[in-house]
């Protein structure tokens, strides 16, 4: 599982102008099953995405395709972690220990 933290590097008016393309990009990754949660940080200086994927390289490639990244409006920090405990709704994403 991955936490993608976006930090805006441009004023909010430029973020808002690119927002429709960013939402379309988010939607495509929700549809593919890679993104499972996302939203703006408070205060609104960036956003957070929770993702699942095969490996870090795949997630890095996805982040590079974000219209915010392409336009130089945001930078990403990506953290890989093992979800050892989850709510029942997220059980399918829980890390499985080797037998």
C-alpha positions, 0 to 999 in steps of 0.5 A: 500500500502507498501513501502519495502526498502532494505538496502544491508548488504553485498558487491555488488559482493555478491548482484550480485551473488544472483541477478538472484534468486532475480529477479525470486522472484520479477517476481513471485510477479509481476505475483501475482499482489502484486508488482507494482514497484521496482528498485535500490536506487541511490546510489546503497546501496539497493532497493525499492519495492512498493507493495499492499497486504491484510495486513502487515503480508503477506508483511513481509512473502514475504520479508522474502522469498527474496533470499537476505534476506534468504542469509543475504545480505539485511535487510528490512524496511516496511512502510504501507501507504494510497495512498490518491492521485495517478496518473490515472494509479494507481487509483485502488490502491488509498485508499478509504475512508469509506462511 
